[in-house]
């Protein structure tokens, strides 16, 4: 990778992450309140999830 190459992280909205994980958006909201879900970023009123953080979190919570 040279100095001119930039890495662009991919961020998901709550809706996009809920669709990816196949769960209700409300579950993600509850997890944020309980501080138990995947890491998220607050940009003003907007909530975003870094895909790499979510994948790491999912792998850390695997069973079996």
Rosetta blueprint (number, residue, H / E / L):
1 X L
2 X L
3 X L
4 X L
5 X L
6 X L
7 X L
8 X L
9 X L
10 X L
11 X E
12 X E
13 X L
14 X H
15 X H
16 X H
17 X H
18 X H
19 X H
20 X H
21 X H
22 X L
23 X L
24 X L
25 X H
26 X H
27 X H
28 X H
29 X H
30 X H
31 X H
32 X H
33 X H
34 X H
35 X L
36 X L
37 X L
38 X L
39 X L
40 X L
41 X E
42 X E
43 X E
44 X L
45 X L
46 X E
47 X E
48 X E
49 X E
50 X E
51 X H
52 X H
53 X H
54 X H
55 X H
56 X H
57 X H
58 X H
59 X H
60 X H
61 X L
62 X L
63 X L
64 X L
